Amino acid sequence: MLAQVTITPVGTGEELKEMIAKAVAIVERSELDYQLTSMGTIIEGDWDEIMVIVKKCHDEIRNFAERVVTNIVIDDRKDLQNRLRNNVLEVEYALGKDLKTDGLT
């Protein structure tokens, strides 16, 4: 399963890097495969693993904000694994060239 997660603290100003870093550190410690993007984080794992991590990240941001909005987009496919990297490789193959993936593949 892939889950794209975006956690947004509300009412804390424009500088979010310190809070985002705290959430990403939780994802990093999970040892799940993930990719940080400029708009969120994509995590690969099973439902229970991902939901535990999302809750931990949400709760961590909640320590610094009165209001937190968490968006999760899930792509759950039973027959494939390693989709975080393989999805990008398949598109690169179809285009016949490498894409700007910042080290994703």
N, CA, C and O atoms as a GROMACS GRO file, in nm:
protein
  420
    1MET      N    1   0.084  -0.117   0.000
    1MET     CA    2   0.000   0.000   0.000
    1MET      C    3   0.088   0.124   0.000
    1MET      O    4   0.191   0.129   0.068
    2LEU      N    5   0.048   0.222  -0.076
    2LEU     CA    6   0.111   0.353  -0.074
    2LEU      C    7   0.015   0.451  -0.008
    2LEU      O    8  -0.106   0.447  -0.032
    3ALA      N    9   0.068   0.539   0.074
    3ALA     CA   10  -0.013   0.644   0.135
    3ALA      C   11   0.062   0.775   0.122
    3ALA      O   12   0.177   0.788   0.166
    4GLN      N   13  -0.004   0.871   0.062
    4GLN     CA   14   0.053   1.006   0.056
    4GLN      C   15  -0.008   1.085   0.172
    4GLN      O   16  -0.131   1.097   0.181
    5VAL      N   17   0.076   1.138   0.258
    5VAL     CA   18   0.030   1.204   0.380
    5VAL      C   19   0.077   1.348   0.380
    5VAL      O   20   0.193   1.378   0.354
    6THR      N   21  -0.016   1.436   0.410
    6THR     CA   22   0.016   1.577   0.428
    6THR      C   23  -0.044   1.621   0.561
    6THR      O   24  -0.165   1.610   0.582
    7ILE      N   25   0.040   1.670   0.650
    7ILE     CA   26  -0.006   1.717   0.780
    7ILE      C   27   0.022   1.866   0.788
    7ILE      O   28   0.136   1.910   0.773
    8THR      N   29  -0.084   1.943   0.812
    8THR     CA   30  -0.073   2.088   0.812
    8THR      C   31  -0.115   2.145   0.946
    8THR      O   32  -0.231   2.135   0.984
    9PRO      N   33  -0.021   2.206   1.018
    9PRO     CA   34  -0.059   2.277   1.140
    9PRO      C   35  -0.126   2.409   1.100
    9PRO      O   36  -0.083   2.475   1.006
   10VAL      N   37  -0.230   2.446   1.171
   10VAL     CA   38  -0.304   2.569   1.140
   10VAL      C   39  -0.281   2.669   1.253
   10VAL      O   40  -0.289   2.636   1.372
   11GLY      N   41  -0.252   2.793   1.213
   11GLY     CA   42  -0.236   2.900   1.311
   11GLY      C   43  -0.097   2.907   1.373
   11GLY      O   44  -0.081   2.962   1.481
   12THR      N   45   0.003   2.851   1.305
   12THR     CA   46   0.138   2.852   1.361
   12THR      C   47   0.235   2.937   1.279
   12THR      O   48   0.356   2.937   1.306
   13GLY      N   49   0.184   3.009   1.181
   13GLY     CA   50   0.271   3.091   1.097
   13GLY      C   51   0.312   3.017   0.972
   13GLY      O   52   0.266   2.907   0.944
   14GLU      N   53   0.401   3.080   0.897
   14GLU     CA   54   0.442   3.026   0.768
   14GLU      C   55   0.559   2.929   0.776
   14GLU      O   56   0.573   2.843   0.689
   15GLU      N   57   0.642   2.940   0.875
   15GLU     CA   58   0.760   2.855   0.886
   15GLU      C   59   0.722   2.722   0.951
   15GLU      O   60   0.691   2.715   1.069
   16LEU      N   61   0.726   2.617   0.871
   16LEU     CA   62   0.682   2.486   0.918
   16LEU      C   63   0.793   2.383   0.924
   16LEU      O   64   0.771   2.270   0.968
   17LYS      N   65   0.913   2.419   0.880
   17LYS     CA   66   1.020   2.320   0.863
   17LYS      C   67   1.054   2.246   0.992
   17LYS      O   68   1.082   2.126   0.987
   18GLU      N   69   1.052   2.312   1.106
   18GLU     CA   70   1.086   2.245   1.232
   18GLU      C   71   0.981   2.140   1.268
   18GLU      O   72   1.016   2.030   1.311
   19MET      N   73   0.854   2.173   1.250
   19MET     CA   74   0.748   2.076   1.280
   19MET      C   75   0.749   1.961   1.180
   19MET      O   76   0.732   1.845   1.217
   20ILE      N   77   0.768   1.993   1.053
   20ILE     CA   78   0.774   1.889   0.949
   20ILE      C   79   0.891   1.795   0.978
   20ILE      O   80   0.878   1.674   0.962
   21ALA      N   81   1.003   1.850   1.019
   21ALA     CA   82   1.121   1.768   1.050
   21ALA      C   83   1.091   1.671   1.163
   21ALA      O   84   1.138   1.557   1.160
   22LYS      N   85   1.014   1.713   1.262
   22LYS     CA   86   0.978   1.624   1.373
   22LYS      C   87   0.892   1.507   1.322
   22LYS      O   88   0.911   1.394   1.365
   23ALA      N   89   0.799   1.535   1.232
   23ALA     CA   90   0.714   1.430   1.176
   23ALA      C   91   0.796   1.336   1.087
   23ALA      O   92   0.779   1.214   1.093
   24VAL      N   93   0.882   1.391   1.005
   24VAL     CA   94   0.964   1.309   0.916
   24VAL      C   95   1.058   1.220   0.998
   24VAL      O   96   1.087   1.107   0.957
   25ALA      N   97   1.106   1.269   1.110
   25ALA     CA   98   1.191   1.187   1.197
   25ALA      C   99   1.115   1.063   1.246
   25ALA      O  100   1.174   0.956   1.261
   26ILE      N  101   0.987   1.077   1.272
   26ILE     CA  102   0.905   0.964   1.314
   26ILE      C  103   0.894   0.863   1.200
   26ILE      O  104   0.905   0.742   1.222
   27VAL      N  105   0.871   0.912   1.078
   27VAL     CA  106   0.863   0.823   0.961
   27VAL      C  107   0.997   0.753   0.942
   27VAL      O  108   1.001   0.632   0.916
   28GLU      N  109   1.104   0.826   0.955
   28GLU     CA  110   1.240   0.770   0.938
   28GLU      C  111   1.264   0.657   1.038
   28GLU      O  112   1.318   0.553   1.001
   29ARG      N  113   1.227   0.677   1.162
   29ARG     CA  114   1.247   0.574   1.264
   29ARG      C  115   1.162   0.449   1.239
   29ARG      O  116   1.195   0.341   1.288
   30SER      N  117   1.055   0.462   1.164
   30SER     CA  118   0.966   0.349   1.138
   30SER      C  119   1.032   0.242   1.050
   30SER      O  120   0.990   0.127   1.052
   31GLU      N  121   1.132   0.280   0.975
   31GLU     CA  122   1.202   0.194   0.881
   31GLU      C  123   1.115   0.151   0.763
   31GLU      O  124   1.153   0.061   0.688
   32LEU      N  125   0.999   0.214   0.745
   32LEU     CA  126   0.920   0.191   0.624
   32LEU      C  127   0.983   0.269   0.510
   32LEU      O  128   1.051   0.370   0.532
   33ASP      N  129   0.961   0.222   0.388
   33ASP     CA  130   1.008   0.294   0.271
   33ASP      C  131   0.924   0.421   0.258
   33ASP      O  132   0.802   0.417   0.270
   34TYR      N  133   0.990   0.534   0.232
   34TYR     CA  134   0.915   0.659   0.217
   34TYR      C  135   0.989   0.753   0.123
   34TYR      O  136   1.108   0.736   0.096
   35GLN      N  137   0.917   0.852   0.076
   35GLN     CA  138   0.977   0.958  -0.004
   35GLN      C  139   0.917   1.091   0.040
   35GLN      O  140   0.797   1.112   0.029
   36LEU      N  141   1.001   1.179   0.090
   36LEU     CA  142   0.959   1.314   0.124
   36LEU      C  143   0.949   1.395  -0.004
   36LEU      O  144   1.043   1.394  -0.084
   37THR      N  145   0.840   1.464  -0.023
   37THR     CA  146   0.825   1.554  -0.138
   37THR      C  147   0.801   1.694  -0.085
   37THR      O  148   0.787   1.714   0.035
   38SER      N  149   0.794   1.790  -0.173
   38SER     CA  150   0.771   1.927  -0.130
   38SER      C  151   0.627   1.949  -0.083
   38SER      O  152   0.597   2.052  -0.022
   39MET      N  153   0.539   1.855  -0.111
   39MET     CA  154   0.398   1.871  -0.074
   39MET      C  155   0.346   1.766   0.024
   39MET      O  156   0.229   1.769   0.061
   40GLY      N  157   0.430   1.675   0.067
   40GLY     CA  158   0.387   1.571   0.159
   40GLY      C  159   0.488   1.458   0.162
   40GLY      O  160   0.600   1.471   0.112
   41THR      N  161   0.447   1.348   0.220
   41THR     CA  162   0.534   1.231   0.231
   41THR      C  163   0.458   1.109   0.181
   41THR      O  164   0.342   1.088   0.218
   42ILE      N  165   0.523   1.028   0.098
   42ILE     CA  166   0.464   0.904   0.050
   42ILE      C  167   0.529   0.791   0.130
   42ILE      O  168   0.651   0.782   0.138
   43ILE      N  169   0.445   0.706   0.188
   43ILE     CA  170   0.494   0.596   0.271
   43ILE      C  171   0.443   0.465   0.211
   43ILE      O  172   0.328   0.457   0.168
   44GLU      N  173   0.529   0.363   0.209
   44GLU     CA  174   0.488   0.231   0.162
   44GLU      C  175   0.492   0.132   0.278
   44GLU      O  176   0.591   0.126   0.352
   45GLY      N  177   0.385   0.056   0.294
   45GLY     CA  178   0.376  -0.045   0.399
   45GLY      C  179   0.237  -0.102   0.401
   45GLY      O  180   0.160  -0.084   0.307
   46ASP      N  181   0.204  -0.173   0.508
   46ASP     CA  182   0.066  -0.223   0.517
   46ASP      C  183  -0.018  -0.123   0.597
   46ASP      O  184   0.034  -0.031   0.660
   47TRP      N  185  -0.149  -0.144   0.592
   47TRP     CA  186  -0.244  -0.049   0.652
   47TRP      C  187  -0.208  -0.016   0.796
   47TRP      O  188  -0.196   0.101   0.832
   48ASP      N  189  -0.192  -0.118   0.878
   48ASP     CA  190  -0.168  -0.095   1.021
   48ASP      C  191  -0.038  -0.020   1.046
   48ASP      O  192  -0.033   0.070   1.130
   49GLU      N  193   0.068  -0.057   0.975
   49GLU     CA  194   0.196   0.012   0.992
   49GLU      C  195   0.184   0.160   0.958
   49GLU      O  196   0.230   0.246   1.032
   50ILE      N  197   0.122   0.188   0.845
   50ILE     CA  198   0.110   0.326   0.799
   50ILE      C  199   0.022   0.408   0.893
   50ILE      O  200   0.056   0.521   0.927
   51MET      N  201  -0.090   0.352   0.935
   51MET     CA  202  -0.182   0.427   1.022
   51MET      C  203  -0.118   0.460   1.157
   51MET      O  204  -0.141   0.567   1.213
   52VAL      N  205  -0.037   0.367   1.210
   52VAL     CA  206   0.034   0.395   1.336
   52VAL      C  207   0.128   0.514   1.316
   52VAL      O  208   0.134   0.604   1.400
   53ILE      N  209   0.201   0.514   1.206
   53ILE     CA  210   0.296   0.622   1.179
   53ILE      C  211   0.223   0.755   1.157
   53ILE      O  212   0.265   0.858   1.209
   54VAL      N  213   0.115   0.752   1.080
   54VAL     CA  214   0.039   0.875   1.055
   54VAL      C  215  -0.013   0.933   1.187
   54VAL      O  216  -0.004   1.053   1.210
   55LYS      N  217  -0.066   0.848   1.274
   55LYS     CA  218  -0.116   0.895   1.404
   55LYS      C  219  -0.003   0.956   1.487
   55LYS      O  220  -0.021   1.061   1.548
   56LYS      N  221   0.112   0.890   1.491
   56LYS     CA  222   0.225   0.944   1.567
   56LYS      C  223   0.266   1.081   1.513
   56LYS      O  224   0.291   1.174   1.590
   57CYS      N  225   0.271   1.094   1.380
   57CYS     CA  226   0.309   1.222   1.319
   57CYS      C  227   0.205   1.329   1.349
   57CYS      O  228   0.240   1.442   1.385
   58HIS      N  229   0.078   1.294   1.335
   58HIS     CA  230  -0.031   1.389   1.363
   58HIS      C  231  -0.022   1.435   1.509
   58HIS      O  232  -0.029   1.555   1.538
   59ASP      N  233  -0.006   1.340   1.601
   59ASP     CA  234   0.003   1.374   1.743
   59ASP      C  235   0.123   1.462   1.773
   59ASP      O  236   0.115   1.553   1.856
   60GLU      N  237   0.235   1.436   1.705
   60GLU     CA  238   0.355   1.518   1.727
   60GLU      C  239   0.330   1.663   1.685
   60GLU      O  240   0.365   1.756   1.757
   61ILE      N  241   0.270   1.681   1.569
   61ILE     CA  242   0.240   1.817   1.522
   61ILE      C  243   0.137   1.883   1.614
   61ILE      O  244   0.143   2.004   1.637
   62ARG      N  245   0.045   1.804   1.666
   62ARG     CA  246  -0.059   1.855   1.758
   62ARG      C  247   0.004   1.912   1.884
   62ARG      O  248  -0.057   1.997   1.949
   63ASN      N  249   0.122   1.870   1.920
   63ASN     CA  250   0.192   1.926   2.036
   63ASN      C  251   0.229   2.073   2.015
   63ASN      O  252   0.254   2.144   2.112
   64PHE      N  253   0.232   2.118   1.889
   64PHE     CA  254   0.277   2.253   1.857
   64PHE      C  255   0.169   2.341   1.795
   64PHE      O  256   0.192   2.459   1.768
   65ALA      N  257   0.051   2.283   1.771
   65ALA     CA  258  -0.055   2.359   1.705
   65ALA      C  259  -0.190   2.324   1.768
   65ALA      O  260  -0.215   2.209   1.804
   66GLU      N  261  -0.274   2.423   1.781
   66GLU     CA  262  -0.408   2.401   1.833
   66GLU      C  263  -0.496   2.326   1.735
   66GLU      O  264  -0.593   2.259   1.774
   67ARG      N  265  -0.462   2.337   1.607
   67ARG     CA  266  -0.542   2.272   1.503
   67ARG      C  267  -0.447   2.208   1.403
   67ARG      O  268  -0.348   2.269   1.363
   68VAL      N  269  -0.478   2.085   1.362
   68VAL     CA  270  -0.396   2.012   1.266
   68VAL      C  271  -0.489   1.948   1.163
   68VAL      O  272  -0.587   1.883   1.199
   69VAL      N  273  -0.457   1.966   1.036
   69VAL     CA  274  -0.532   1.903   0.928
   69VAL      C  275  -0.442   1.798   0.865
   69VAL      O  276  -0.333   1.829   0.817
   70THR      N  277  -0.489   1.672   0.865
   70THR     CA  278  -0.413   1.562   0.807
   70THR      C  279  -0.491   1.505   0.690
   70THR      O  280  -0.605   1.462   0.703
   71ASN      N  281  -0.426   1.504   0.574
   71ASN     CA  282  -0.485   1.445   0.453
   71ASN      C  283  -0.408   1.319   0.418
   71ASN      O  284  -0.285   1.318   0.419
   72ILE      N  285  -0.482   1.212   0.387
   72ILE     CA  286  -0.420   1.085   0.349
   72ILE      C  287  -0.485   1.038   0.219
   72ILE      O  288  -0.607   1.030   0.209
   73VAL      N  289  -0.401   1.008   0.121
   73VAL     CA  290  -0.447   0.947  -0.005
   73VAL      C  291  -0.386   0.808  -0.010
   73VAL      O  292  -0.264   0.793  -0.001
   74ILE      N  293  -0.470   0.706  -0.024
   74ILE     CA  294  -0.424   0.568  -0.020
   74ILE      C  295  -0.442   0.500  -0.154
   74ILE      O  296  -0.547   0.510  -0.217
   75ASP      N  297  -0.337   0.431  -0.197
   75ASP     CA  298  -0.342   0.346  -0.316
   75ASP      C  299  -0.306   0.206  -0.269
   75ASP      O  300  -0.190   0.177  -0.240
   76ASP      N  301  -0.406   0.120  -0.260
   76ASP     CA  302  -0.388  -0.013  -0.201
   76ASP      C  303  -0.404  -0.118  -0.310
   76ASP      O  304  -0.514  -0.139  -0.362
   77ARG      N  305  -0.295  -0.184  -0.342
   77ARG     CA  306  -0.295  -0.287  -0.447
   77ARG      C  307  -0.230  -0.413  -0.392
   77ARG      O  308  -0.116  -0.409  -0.347
   78LYS      N  309  -0.302  -0.524  -0.395
   78LYS     CA  310  -0.256  -0.648  -0.333
   78LYS      C  311  -0.142  -0.716  -0.407
   78LYS      O  312  -0.057  -0.779  -0.344
   79ASP      N  313  -0.139  -0.705  -0.538
   79ASP     CA  314  -0.050  -0.790  -0.616
   79ASP      C  315   0.090  -0.735  -0.640
   79ASP      O  316   0.172  -0.802  -0.704
   80LEU      N  317   0.121  -0.616  -0.591
   80LEU     CA  318   0.253  -0.558  -0.617
   80LEU      C  319   0.316  -0.504  -0.489
   80LEU      O  320   0.246  -0.460  -0.398
   81GLN      N  321   0.449  -0.507  -0.484
   81GLN     CA  322   0.525  -0.446  -0.376
   81GLN      C  323   0.631  -0.357  -0.436
   81GLN      O  324   0.651  -0.356  -0.558
   82ASN      N  325   0.700  -0.282  -0.353
   82ASN     CA  326   0.806  -0.189  -0.397
   82ASN      C  327   0.754  -0.089  -0.499
   82ASN      O  328   0.825  -0.051  -0.592
   83ARG      N  329   0.631  -0.048  -0.482
   83ARG     CA  330   0.570   0.043  -0.578
   83ARG      C  331   0.623   0.185  -0.568
   83ARG      O  332   0.617   0.261  -0.665
   84LEU      N  333   0.674   0.222  -0.453
   84LEU     CA  334   0.727   0.356  -0.436
   84LEU      C  335   0.833   0.386  -0.542
   84LEU      O  336   0.835   0.496  -0.598
   85ARG      N  337   0.918   0.291  -0.568
   85ARG     CA  338   1.023   0.308  -0.669
   85ARG      C  339   0.980   0.256  -0.806
   85ARG      O  340   1.007   0.320  -0.909
   86ASN      N  341   0.913   0.144  -0.808
   86ASN     CA  342   0.879   0.082  -0.936
   86ASN      C  343   0.781   0.165  -1.020
   86ASN      O  344   0.790   0.164  -1.143
   87ASN      N  345   0.689   0.235  -0.957
   87ASN     CA  346   0.596   0.319  -1.033
   87ASN      C  347   0.672   0.425  -1.113
   87ASN      O  348   0.640   0.452  -1.229
   88VAL      N  349   0.773   0.484  -1.050
   88VAL     CA  350   0.854   0.585  -1.119
   88VAL      C  351   0.935   0.521  -1.231
   88VAL      O  352   0.943   0.576  -1.341
   89LEU      N  353   0.994   0.406  -1.204
   89LEU     CA  354   1.073   0.337  -1.306
   89LEU      C  355   0.989   0.302  -1.429
   89LEU      O  356   1.036   0.312  -1.542
   90GLU      N  357   0.865   0.262  -1.407
   90GLU     CA  358   0.777   0.228  -1.519
   90GLU      C  359   0.747   0.349  -1.607
   90GLU      O  360   0.743   0.337  -1.729
   91VAL      N  361   0.726   0.464  -1.546
   91VAL     CA  362   0.701   0.585  -1.625
   91VAL      C  363   0.827   0.627  -1.699
   91VAL      O  364   0.820   0.668  -1.815
   92GLU      N  365   0.942   0.618  -1.633
   92GLU     CA  366   1.068   0.649  -1.701
   92GLU      C  367   1.088   0.557  -1.821
   92GLU      O  368   1.131   0.601  -1.928
   93TYR      N  369   1.057   0.430  -1.804
   93TYR     CA  370   1.070   0.333  -1.914
   93TYR      C  371   0.977   0.372  -2.030
   93TYR      O  372   1.017   0.369  -2.146
   94ALA      N  373   0.854   0.408  -1.997
   94ALA     CA  374   0.758   0.447  -2.101
   94ALA      C  375   0.803   0.571  -2.177
   94ALA      O  376   0.780   0.582  -2.297
   95LEU      N  377   0.867   0.664  -2.107
   95LEU     CA  378   0.916   0.786  -2.170
   95LEU      C  379   1.050   0.765  -2.240
   95LEU      O  380   1.088   0.841  -2.329
   96GLY      N  381   1.121   0.662  -2.198
   96GLY     CA  382   1.252   0.635  -2.256
   96GLY      C  383   1.360   0.726  -2.202
   96GLY      O  384   1.462   0.747  -2.268
   97LYS      N  385   1.339   0.780  -2.083
   97LYS     CA  386   1.441   0.866  -2.023
   97LYS      C  387   1.421   0.877  -1.873
   97LYS      O  388   1.314   0.848  -1.821
   98ASP      N  389   1.528   0.919  -1.804
   98ASP     CA  390   1.522   0.942  -1.660
   98ASP      C  391   1.446   1.070  -1.632
   98ASP      O  392   1.452   1.166  -1.708
   99LEU      N  393   1.374   1.070  -1.521
   99LEU     CA  394   1.301   1.189  -1.478
   99LEU      C  395   1.369   1.248  -1.355
   99LEU      O  396   1.453   1.185  -1.292
  100LYS      N  397   1.330   1.370  -1.323
  100LYS     CA  398   1.382   1.436  -1.203
  100LYS      C  399   1.308   1.380  -1.082
  100LYS      O  400   1.196   1.422  -1.052
  101THR      N  401   1.370   1.286  -1.014
  101THR     CA  402   1.307   1.222  -0.899
  101THR      C  403   1.383   1.244  -0.769
  101THR      O  404   1.347   1.188  -0.666
  102ASP      N  405   1.486   1.325  -0.773
  102ASP     CA  406   1.565   1.355  -0.653
  102ASP      C  407   1.607   1.231  -0.578
  102ASP      O  408   1.595   1.223  -0.455
  103GLY      N  409   1.656   1.133  -0.652
  103GLY     CA  410   1.711   1.014  -0.589
  103GLY      C  411   1.609   0.907  -0.554
  103GLY      O  412   1.643   0.809  -0.488
  104LEU      N  413   1.484   0.925  -0.597
  104LEU     CA  414   1.380   0.826  -0.564
  104LEU      C  415   1.413   0.691  -0.623
  104LEU      O  416   1.387   0.589  -0.560
  105THR      N  417   1.470   0.687  -0.743
  105THR     CA  418   1.498   0.558  -0.807
  105THR      C  419   1.648   0.532  -0.806
  105THR      O  420   1.692   0.428  -0.855
   0.00000   0.00000   0.00000
